[in-house]
Amino acid sequence: MPVNPLSISIRARKLGALIRNARQELGKTIEECAQALGVSKEDFEMYELGEKAPSLPETEYLAYYLNLPLEYFLGRQKFSTLDTRSQLKNLDQLMSLRNRVIGAKIRQSRQDRSISLEDLSQQVDIDEGRLEDYELGYVPIPLPELETITSLLDRSPADFIAEHGPVGDWRKKQVALKNIEQLPPELQEFISKPINRPYLELAQRLSEMSVDKLRAVAEGLLEITL
C-alpha cells in the first residue's frame, strides 16, 4: 500500500519538536548544534521547524553531542538530562561512511525481498533517482523517509544504527548502563563492588564457552563435589 506523504511531513515536525526541546533543555544554541553536525544554522532551524529532516547519521551525532539516548529522537524514550559532549573530529568522513553503509543495507534489504527500485519508489512516493542516490550513499536520507522506507522493507531504523566508531561505542555504553539500571538492586550492588570483579570476569569467560566445554566444566565440578 502506498505511503501517504503527509505522514512523513508529520513525522518531520514531531522530530523537529524533539530536537528543539532537547536543545533548549540543555541550554544549547542553534549555532552550537549546527556546528556540531556540520550543517548551516539555516538548515538546523529548518530541522527544528520540521521543514527539513536530519538523516539517521545526523540524528545519531546530535544524540551523541547532547549525550541523549538515540531512542529519544525516535520517539521511544522520554527526555533525561545528561552532560553534553564535545564535537566529533572528522565528522564529514564519518557522515559519508555512515550514509554509504545505510544505503547499502537498504539496497540489500530491497533486493532480498525482490522489490525493484521502481516499485519501492511508487510505494514511498519518492523519486526513483533520489532513491538510487540514497542507496549509493550520495545523499543522506531524512530520518522520516528512512522510517517509511524501512517499514516497507520489514525493517526498522534501529537496524541501521551505528555499531562501531565513537558513536557506536558511546551507544553500547548507554545500552549497558540502561540494562544495569533494570537489574534488581542486589545485583546492581554486586556488580558495583570491585571485589566481585573476578566473579564477573569468570561469568564472562563461561558465557563465551561452547556448550561442549560448559558441559565438561559442569561434569568436572560434579566429580569434585561428589
N, C-alpha and C positions, 0 to 999 in steps of 0.2 A: 504494500500500500504506500503510495507517495506520501512524503512528509509535508505537512503544512509549513510553509516558510515562516509563518507568524510565530511558530513555536521556537524557532531559532532566534528570532528577534526578542522574544520574551525572555529566553534564557540569557541572552546577552545583557539585557537590562538588569536581570537579577544578579548576574555575575558582577556587573559594574557596581551595583549597590553594595555587594560584599566587599569588593576591593576598596571602595570609598570608606566604608565603615572601619575596615581594618587599618587603613592609613591614618584616619582621624583618631582612632582609639590609641594608636601607638605614637601619635604626635609627629608623624612624618609629613613632609610637604610633597606636593605633586612633583616638584623638580627633583627631589631626592629619590623618589620611587622611579621616576622616568630615567634618571641617570643610572640607577641600579640595574634597570632592564635594558639599557642601551637604546631607548626609544626617545622620541621627542616629547616635550611637555604637552604639545597639542594631541599627540597620539594617546598619551596616558589619560588626558582629560576625556578623550573620546571613549576610552575603556570604561571610565567611571560613569559616563553618561549612557553606556550601552549602545553607543552609535558605532562602535567597533569593538571587537573582542580579541583578547590576547590568545596566543596559541598555548598548547599544553606546556611546552618548554618555558615559555614566558611566565605562565602561571606557577610552574614549579620553582623558578628562580625568584619570583615575587614571594612565594611562601617561604623559601629559604632565607631571603633577605629579611623578611619580617619575623622569621622564626615561628611561623604558624603551621599547624597541620595542613597539608595539602587538601585534606578532606573538607576543611572549612570552605575553600573556594569551590569544591564540588558539591556543596550544599548538604554534606552529610555529617557535619560536626559543628558545634557551637564555638563561638569565638572565645579564646583564652589567651591572656596577655603573657608574653614571654619577652626576653631581651632580644632586640634586633641584632642582625649580623652585618658584617662588612660586605662590601660588594665583591662579587667573584671576579677573578682575573680571567683573561682570555674568553670573555663572555661571548663574543661573536663566533668564535670557533666552537664553543660548547653548544650554542644555539643551532648552528649549522649542522653539527653532527647529530643532535637530537632530532631535528626536523627530518634528516635523511633516514634515521633509524625508524621513526614513526611512520614515515611514508612507505618504507619497505615492508613494515609489518602490516600495514593496511593493504598493500598490493597483494601480499601473500595470503592474507585472510580472504580477500576478494576472490583470488584465483582458487583457493581451496574450496570455496563454495560455488565455483563455476559461474560467477557473476561477471558479466562483461562490464567494461568501463562505461559503455553507453547505457546499459541497464541501471547501473548504480547512479549515473548522472540523472536519469529520469526520476528515480525514486527519491533522491535527496534534493532535487531541483537545484543542482549546482552544475555549471557549465562543464562539459566533458574535458575541455582543455585545461580548465582550472584544477579539476580532479587529478588529471595526469601530472600537473605541476606539484600537487600535494604529494602524490605517490613518489615522485622523484626527489622530493625534499627541496625543490626550488622555492616553494612558497610556504610559509608557516600556516598551519591550519588553525583558524579560530576555534577556541575550545567548544563553543556551542555546535559548530559544524562537525567537529570531531566526535562529539557525543552522538549526534544524529547518524553519522556515517557508521560508527562502531555498533550502534544499536541495530542497524540493518544488517550488519555482518555477524550478529550474535556475539559481539564483543563488548567490552566496557573500556572507557578511558583509563580505568585503573590498570588494565592490561598493558598499557603503553607508558606507565610512569617510569621515570629513570631508576635504574637499579645499580648503576655504577657512577663513579665520579664523585665530586664533592656533594652534589645534591642527593645522589643515591645513598651515599654513606650517611649523610645527615638524616635522611628519611628512615633508614634502618634503625638508627639510634632512637628516633622518635617512636617508631613502632615498638621497639624493645621496651622502652620506658613505659609506654602505654600498657603493654602486656603485663609488665611487672606490677603496675598500679592495680590491675584487675585480679591479682593473686590474693589469697587470704592474708590477713595481717601477719599471721605467724610465719608464713613463707616469705613475705617481704622482709621481715626481721631477720630470718635465717640467711637470706641472700645478702643482706646489707652488712653482715658481720665478716670482717676479713678472715677471722679464724676458720670460717666454714669454706673458704675458697678451695682447699684441696678436695672437698666432697663435691663441689660444683664441677671442678675440672675432671674428677673421676666420672661423674654423671655424663659430662660431655663426651669423654672418650668412649664410654659404654654406648652412647647413642649413635656413635659413628661406626660401631662394630656390625658385622654381618650377623644374620640370625644364627648361623652355624657357630660362630665364635662366641656369641652370647650363651648359646646352649652349652658349649664346652665349659665356659666360666661357671654357669649355674651348676653343672654336674660336679665340677671340682669343689665348689663350695659345699655341696651336699655331702661329698665324701669326707670333707674336713669336719663337718658338724655332726655327722652320724657316728 
